[in-house]
Structure formats: structure tokens, C-alpha cells
Amino acid sequence: MASDRSREVLLGLYRAALAAVDGERCVASQLRAQPLNGPIWAVAIGKAASAMLTGAFAVLGEQLQHALLVTKHGHVQGRAFPRTEILEAAHPVPDATSLAAGERLLDVLAAAPANISWLFLISGGASSLVEVLPTAMTLADMQRVNQWLLASGLPIEQMNAVRRRLSRIKGGRLRAYLGDRPARVLLISDVPGDDPAIIGSGLLHAASADADALPEQLPAWLNDLCAQTDAMSADVPAAHIDTAVVARLDQALDVVARGAAALGYRVVRAPERLHGDAVEAGRHIAASLIAGTPGVYLWGGETTVRLPDQPGRGGRCQQLALAAAQVLAEQPSICLLAAGTDGSDGPSNMMGNVMGDVVDDMAGDVAGACVDGRTLARGTLDGLDAASALQQADAGRFLEAAGDLLDTGPTGTNVTDVVIGLKTVEN
């Protein structure tokens, strides 16, 4: 079995990755490097919004006259903000709180004085947390769309293309409510290519024609909904928008690579981002570790999970980790960590509740898992079967029994997932 030391190394590298892309630190650094002038009103939206707004207040102080914070339930984390209205909304499936947040956002934009500048702080999760619907859509429609998207296995850029089509504020349309007031937009990227038009479905940035194309495999009812909104103007008004991505996946991976090298390990970094099915990715990663020489192996990105009708507990990182653990069974020198940088392992950890199942909290909103050559044996002691768990998107239940779940709570960032493997010299 991989030693406790291997787990300590992986957890230390993961914590270093989170620190490198911490929302508070990255926003504060950007605002110090490029100061804002005059009175500021801020809007912070996303799972990392609380940390990002903390960084803004640390630099701007009294200059930041008013703020609206919209984040996932439980992600304020006890932080106190002066002159700030705080709204918590639903994620990953929007609900009435998301619509209330969208309505309040438009009210705040309309109420702002003419002499202020805007600061927008946007991170992943914004697509669900705030919404203003076209006339043709209802709350039930919106929830059905997002439930289907989250279970579809589509990559995030294709899901957000659908969300942009069915919104009055996404796809850059929020700019219509700014008037001629200047705006600075600071983003934490959770999408491939760090495209501002895809992060949070592009509240202030329009997507290219290619990126805006709808996926081919949409069901007929969803195509019909999209067709009903085609008459909605796609024009994005001109406005002075200054945009910077302050945290991205590569920053986190760079820190992990440097940290591993400083510990004396050979570092092997995958040249491409993780994508595709989580189970297939996990098996491929495990095979690469078995075939490779000792060292630290590093991947980053976001896999997908196609959910069954009655999914269990877990998310894409837990699926990947358990699939890898199957291949790594009885490998004494290998340990693997797979975790979301936001501390929340993808949509399937919530889908049981969405689809009406009763879901135990323990393997729900966790970051991911850290597995080794004895994970399968430990989980099997509770009478569980790894193959069945993967088939039912129930990896969390198995990994809980194995003692391998990684629970961080909200991290203050969101740059997709990191996967770190450590292969030591065999005895």
C-alpha cells in the first residue's frame, strides 16, 4: 500500500495549487498592479466570489462604495463585508433564488450613480447562480434544461452555449444594462482556453459564432426551446470593458510542478488537458502510472460523467479516482489524488437530490479522492463493488467506505480539476 508519506506529499501539492489561484490573493494582486480610479461599485458572482470580493476590499477600501455578492449556498464562509448586499443562490441547478439574484442584479445596475466605475468579479458557477429568463421560458423550463445538461456528459463549453441561448443576460447581454459607465472585469477561469465568453456563460462577453453553435445531440424539446428564443436580439452593445483573467489552471499546475521538483521528484506533466469520460480517463491515467518510472505525474482539466436515471453519490473526480483504483489494485508504490479546485466535485454530487433521491451528505459536496493500491480492498470490506459503483455514478459511496474521500470545503477558487499521481521506488 502507498505510504502515508505519499498521501502527505499529494495533499501538500494540492494545497499549494489552491494557494496559487486563491481568489482573494489573485484579485488583490491584479488591483495593486492596475489600480482603479474614482468611486467603485462591485458585483461578485460565482463559487469563488466571496474570496474575490475580499481581495477587492483589501485593496480598494472605502473607494469600493457598494457591492453585490452572489454565491453558492454556504460559500460566504462567515466572511463579513461592509457596504455589501449578499445573496446565496442555487448550484448546479438554478432555482427561484437564481432568478431573484438576476432581478436584483439588474436593479443594482440601474440604481448605480452615473459617476461610478464598475468592478465585476466572476468565477465558475455564475451560470447557475444568476439568471434572467426570456419571456418564452419558465423556471421549470430552466431547471429541466440544466438537469438534462448536467446528466448529458457534454463539456462545459457546449453546455454554456445552450445556457447563453436561453438567457437575457448571458452571452454579453448584461452589457446592455451598464450604459456608458466603464467596467473592469476580473475572472477566474474554469474553462478550456480561458475564454471570457464561456466563463459563467459570458455575462459581459459575447461568444464567437463557432463557440455559440448549439450541440448537435440536443433533444427535440430543448431544440424547440432554443428556437423560441432565436428572435431575442443577440447584439451586444458597445461598452468600455477592461478584462483580465486573474487565475487559471496553468498557474495551479505550474506550482505543483515546481513544488514536486523541489522535493526531488521527477515531474511528468501531461501536454493536454483532461477531457472526455471520467472512467476512461481514470483507467488511462492508472495505466500510465504503472508503465512509468518513479516520480510525480500531473494532469489538469475537466472530465465528464453521463449519469444514469438514478445516480448515486460522487462527482467526476470520484469516478475518475475509483476507475483508476481498479487498475491500481495491489500496486504498492502508487498513490493518486483527483480533486476539484473549488472543493466541490462536479455536478453529479448534487444530482441525486435534483432527481428526487435521498442522498447522504458525506460523499456529496467533497473535493474528490486520494486512492492507492489498497483502495479496492478497503471498499470491498463493506460489501461494495467498484464496478457497480461506477455504473451507477456512485463512486462516492465506495470511496467513503475506503476512507479515501477528500473534503476541503469551499476553497475560494475554481480552475477546474487537478489530478496528481505519485509513484515511488518499489521495495
C-alpha positions in Angstrom: 0.0 0.0 0.0 1.2 3.5 -0.8 2.6 5.0 2.4 1.1 7.8 4.4 4.0 9.8 3.3 2.8 9.6 -0.3 -0.6 10.9 0.7 1.0 13.8 2.6 3.1 14.7 -0.4 0.0 14.8 -2.7 -2.1 16.8 -0.2 0.7 19.3 0.2 1.0 19.8 -3.6 -2.8 20.1 -3.9 -2.9 22.8 -1.2 -0.1 24.6 -2.9 -2.1 24.6 -6.1 -5.1 26.1 -4.4 -3.0 28.8 -2.8 -1.6 29.8 -6.2 -5.0 30.5 -7.6 -6.7 31.8 -4.4 -9.4 34.3 -5.4 -8.5 36.8 -2.7 -4.8 36.8 -3.4 -5.2 37.0 -7.2 -7.7 39.8 -7.2 -5.7 41.9 -4.7 -2.6 41.4 -6.8 -4.3 42.5 -10.0 -5.8 45.6 -8.5 -2.5 46.6 -7.0 -0.8 46.2 -10.4 -3.6 48.1 -12.2 -5.3 50.4 -9.8 -8.8 51.7 -10.3 -9.6 55.4 -10.0 -12.7 57.1 -8.5 -15.6 55.6 -6.7 -16.3 51.9 -7.4 -19.3 49.7 -7.3 -18.6 45.9 -7.4 -20.6 42.8 -8.5 -19.1 39.5 -7.5 -20.7 36.3 -8.9 -19.6 32.7 -8.6 -18.4 30.0 -6.3 -15.2 32.0 -5.7 -17.0 35.3 -5.4 -16.6 35.7 -1.7 -12.8 35.3 -1.8 -12.5 37.6 -4.8 -14.6 40.4 -3.1 -12.4 40.1 0.0 -9.4 40.8 -2.2 -11.1 43.8 -3.8 -11.9 45.3 -0.4 -8.4 44.7 0.8 -7.0 47.0 -1.9 -9.9 49.4 -2.6 -11.1 50.0 1.0 -13.5 53.0 1.2 -13.1 53.5 -2.6 -15.4 50.5 -3.0 -18.7 52.2 -2.1 -21.2 49.4 -2.7 -21.0 45.7 -3.6 -23.4 42.9 -4.6 -22.2 39.4 -3.8 -24.0 36.4 -5.3 -22.5 33.0 -4.5 -23.5 29.3 -3.8 -25.2 28.5 -0.6 -22.5 28.0 2.1 -19.8 29.7 0.2 -19.8 33.1 2.0 -17.8 31.2 4.7 -18.6 33.6 7.5 -16.8 36.5 5.8 -18.0 40.0 6.7 -18.2 42.7 4.1 -19.0 46.4 4.6 -21.5 48.1 2.2 -22.4 44.7 0.6 -25.6 43.0 -0.2 -25.2 39.2 0.0 -27.3 36.8 -1.9 -26.9 33.0 -1.9 -28.4 31.0 -4.8 -28.6 27.5 -6.2 -25.9 25.5 -7.9 -25.6 23.4 -10.0 -29.3 23.6 -10.9 -30.7 27.1 -10.7 -33.9 27.8 -8.8 -36.1 30.7 -7.7 -33.1 32.2 -5.8 -31.1 32.3 -9.1 -33.9 34.3 -10.7 -34.2 36.6 -7.7 -30.4 37.2 -7.9 -30.8 38.1 -11.6 -33.6 40.5 -10.9 -31.6 42.1 -8.1 -28.5 42.4 -10.3 -30.4 44.4 -12.8 -31.9 46.6 -10.1 -28.4 47.4 -8.7 -27.1 48.2 -12.2 -30.0 50.6 -12.7 -29.6 52.3 -9.3 -25.8 53.0 -9.5 -24.8 56.7 -9.7 -23.6 57.9 -13.1 -20.1 58.8 -11.8 -19.0 55.4 -10.6 -16.9 52.7 -12.3 -17.9 49.0 -12.2 -15.8 46.1 -11.0 -17.1 42.7 -11.9 -15.6 39.6 -10.2 -16.7 36.5 -12.0 -15.9 32.8 -11.4 -17.3 29.4 -12.3 -20.8 28.7 -11.0 -22.2 32.0 -12.3 -24.2 30.3 -15.0 -26.5 28.7 -12.3 -26.3 31.4 -9.6 -27.8 34.3 -11.5 -30.3 34.3 -14.4 -32.9 36.5 -16.2 -35.1 34.4 -18.4 -36.6 35.2 -21.9 -40.4 35.6 -21.9 -40.8 32.2 -23.6 -39.2 30.4 -20.6 -40.4 29.4 -17.1 -38.5 28.4 -14.0 -39.5 24.8 -14.7 -38.1 25.0 -18.2 -34.8 26.4 -16.9 -34.5 23.6 -14.4 -35.3 20.9 -16.9 -32.7 22.3 -19.3 -30.0 22.3 -16.6 -30.8 18.8 -15.3 -30.5 17.5 -18.8 -27.2 19.3 -19.5 -25.7 18.1 -16.2 -26.6 14.5 -17.0 -25.6 14.7 -20.7 -21.8 14.3 -20.5 -21.4 17.4 -22.6 -18.2 19.5 -22.0 -18.7 22.8 -20.3 -18.3 25.0 -23.4 -21.2 23.2 -25.1 -23.4 23.4 -22.0 -22.7 27.1 -21.8 -23.6 27.6 -25.4 -27.1 26.4 -24.6 -27.3 28.5 -21.4 -26.3 31.6 -23.4 -29.1 31.0 -25.9 -31.7 30.8 -23.2 -30.8 33.9 -21.2 -31.4 37.7 -21.3 -28.1 38.5 -19.6 -25.6 35.8 -20.7 -23.7 36.0 -24.0 -22.6 39.5 -23.2 -26.2 40.8 -22.9 -25.6 42.2 -19.4 -23.6 44.9 -21.0 -26.9 46.5 -22.2 -27.6 47.4 -18.6 -24.2 49.2 -17.9 -24.9 52.3 -20.0 -21.7 54.2 -20.8 -20.0 53.6 -17.4 -16.6 51.9 -17.6 -16.1 48.4 -16.2 -13.2 46.3 -15.1 -13.9 42.5 -15.3 -11.6 40.1 -13.3 -12.2 36.4 -14.0 -11.2 33.1 -12.5 -11.3 30.6 -15.4 -12.8 27.2 -15.2 -13.0 26.6 -18.9 -10.5 25.4 -21.6 -8.8 28.3 -23.3 -9.8 30.8 -20.6 -12.4 32.4 -22.9 -14.3 35.2 -21.1 -17.3 34.4 -23.2 -17.5 30.9 -21.8 -16.7 31.6 -18.1 -20.0 32.0 -16.4 -21.7 31.8 -19.8 -20.2 35.2 -20.7 -22.3 37.7 -18.8 -20.2 40.6 -20.3 -18.6 38.9 -23.3 -20.2 37.7 -26.5 -19.1 34.4 -27.9 -17.8 33.8 -31.4 -20.1 32.3 -33.9 -18.3 28.9 -33.7 -18.5 28.8 -29.9 -22.1 29.9 -29.9 -23.2 26.9 -32.1 -25.5 24.5 -30.3 -24.5 20.9 -29.7 -25.9 18.5 -32.3 -27.3 16.0 -29.9 -30.0 18.1 -28.1 -33.4 16.5 -27.6 -36.3 17.8 -29.6 -37.9 19.7 -26.7 -34.7 21.6 -26.0 -34.2 22.5 -29.6 -37.7 23.8 -29.6 -37.0 26.0 -26.6 -33.9 27.4 -28.2 -35.9 28.1 -31.4 -38.4 30.1 -29.4 -35.7 32.4 -28.2 -34.0 32.9 -31.6 -35.9 36.2 -32.1 -34.2 37.6 -29.0 -31.5 40.1 -30.1 -28.0 38.7 -30.0 -26.4 42.1 -30.4 -24.1 43.1 -27.6 -23.9 46.8 -27.1 -20.6 48.6 -27.1 -19.2 49.4 -23.7 -15.8 50.1 -22.3 -14.8 46.7 -20.8 -11.3 46.0 -19.4 -10.9 42.3 -18.9 -8.3 40.2 -17.1 -8.2 36.5 -16.2 -6.5 36.6 -12.8 -6.4 32.8 -12.1 -6.3 29.8 -14.4 -5.5 26.1 -14.4 -1.9 26.5 -15.7 -1.0 28.7 -12.7 -2.0 25.8 -10.3 -0.2 23.2 -12.4 3.0 25.3 -12.6 3.1 25.5 -8.8 2.6 21.8 -8.4 5.4 21.0 -10.8 7.8 23.4 -9.1 6.8 22.0 -5.7 7.3 18.4 -6.7 10.7 19.2 -8.3 11.8 21.0 -5.1 11.0 17.8 -3.2 13.4 15.9 -5.5 10.8 14.2 -7.7 11.0 13.7 -11.4 7.9 15.6 -12.8 5.9 14.4 -15.8 3.2 16.8 -16.9 0.5 15.9 -19.4 0.7 18.1 -22.5 -3.1 18.3 -23.0 -6.0 19.0 -20.7 -8.1 16.2 -19.2 -11.4 15.7 -21.1 -13.9 13.1 -22.0 -15.4 10.3 -19.9 -14.1 10.2 -16.3 -13.9 6.4 -16.1 -11.9 6.1 -19.3 -9.6 8.9 -18.1 -9.0 7.3 -14.8 -8.1 3.9 -16.3 -5.7 5.6 -18.8 -4.1 7.6 -16.0 -3.6 4.5 -13.9 -2.1 2.6 -16.8 0.3 5.4 -17.4 1.4 5.4 -13.8 2.0 1.7 -13.8 4.1 1.9 -17.0 6.0 5.0 -15.9 9.1 5.5 -13.9 9.0 6.8 -10.3 8.0 10.5 -10.0 5.1 12.9 -9.8 2.7 12.9 -12.7 0.4 15.8 -13.3 -2.9 16.3 -15.2 -5.5 19.1 -15.2 -8.8 19.8 -16.8 -12.3 18.5 -16.5 -13.8 15.1 -17.4 -17.5 14.4 -17.9 -19.9 11.8 -16.4 -23.0 10.6 -18.2 -25.5 10.0 -15.4 -27.9 7.1 -15.2 -31.6 7.7 -14.4 -31.0 7.1 -10.7 -27.4 8.3 -10.0 -25.7 7.7 -6.7 -23.2 9.9 -4.9 -20.0 11.3 -6.2 -18.7 13.5 -9.0 -16.3 13.3 -11.9 -13.1 13.3 -9.8 -14.5 10.5 -7.6 -15.5 8.5 -10.7 -12.0 9.0 -12.2 -10.3 8.1 -8.9 -12.3 4.9 -8.4 -11.8 3.8 -12.0 -8.0 4.4 -11.5 -8.1 2.4 -8.2 -9.5 -0.6 -10.1 -6.4 -0.6 -12.3 -4.0 0.2 -9.4 -5.2 -2.6 -7.2 -2.3 -4.2 -5.3 0.2 -1.7 -6.8 2.2 -0.8 -3.6 4.1 2.2 -4.9 1.4 4.4 -6.5 -1.0 7.0 -5.0 -3.3 9.2 -6.9 -5.2 12.4 -6.0 -8.1 13.7 -8.1 -9.9 16.8 -6.9 -11.8 19.9 -8.0 -10.0 23.1 -7.1 -13.3 24.6 -5.9 -13.7 21.9 -3.2 -16.8 20.6 -5.0 -16.6 17.6 -7.3 -18.7 18.4 -10.2 -22.5 18.3 -10.9 -23.2 14.6 -10.1 -22.7 15.1 -6.4 -25.9 17.1 -6.4 -27.9 15.1 -9.0 -29.4 12.6 -6.5 -31.2 15.5 -4.8 -32.2 17.0 -8.1 -33.7 13.8 -9.3 -35.6 13.0 -6.2 -33.3 10.6 -4.5 -32.3 10.8 -0.8 -28.5 11.5 -0.8 -26.2 11.1 2.2 -24.2 14.3 2.8 -20.9 12.6 3.5 -20.0 11.7 -0.1 -21.8 14.7 -1.6 -20.1 18.1 -1.8 -16.5 16.9 -1.4 -13.4 17.9 -3.5 -12.6 14.4 -4.7 -10.5 11.5 -3.5 -7.0 10.2 -2.9 -6.6 6.5 -3.8 -3.9 3.9 -3.7 -3.2 0.2 -4.3 -5.4 -0.9 -1.4 -8.5 1.3 -2.1 -10.4 -1.5 -3.7 -9.7 -3.9 -0.8 -10.8 -1.4 1.8 -14.0 -0.6 0.0 -14.8 -4.2 -0.6 -14.7 -4.9 3.1 -18.0 -3.1 3.4 -19.5 -5.4 0.8 -19.4 -2.8 -2.0 -18.5 -3.5 -5.6 -16.4 -0.9 -7.5 -17.7 -1.8 -11.0 -21.3 -1.4 -9.8 -20.5 1.9 -8.1 -19.0 3.3 -11.4 -22.0 2.1 -13.4 -24.4 3.8 -11.0 -22.3 7.0 -10.7 -22.0 6.0 -7.0 -18.2 6.2 -6.6 -18.6 8.4 -3.5 -20.2 5.6 -1.6 -17.4 3.2 -2.3 -14.7 5.8 -1.6 -16.3 6.8 1.6 -16.1 3.2 2.7 -12.5 3.0 1.7 -11.7 6.2 3.7 -10.4 8.0 0.6 -12.7 11.0 0.2 -11.1 14.4 0.2 -13.2 17.1 1.9 -11.9 20.7 1.8 -15.0 22.8 2.0 -15.2 25.8 -0.3 -11.7 26.8 -1.4 -12.1 30.4 -2.7 -11.1 29.5 -6.2 -12.3 27.4 -9.2 -9.9 26.5 -12.1 -11.3 23.0 -12.8 -9.7 19.8 -11.5 -6.2 18.7 -10.8 -5.0 15.1 -10.8 -1.6 14.3 -9.2 0.0 10.8 -9.2 3.0 9.8 -7.2 4.9 6.7 -8.0 7.7 5.8 -5.5 10.6 3.4 -5.9 9.3 -0.1 -5.2 10.8 -2.1 -2.3 
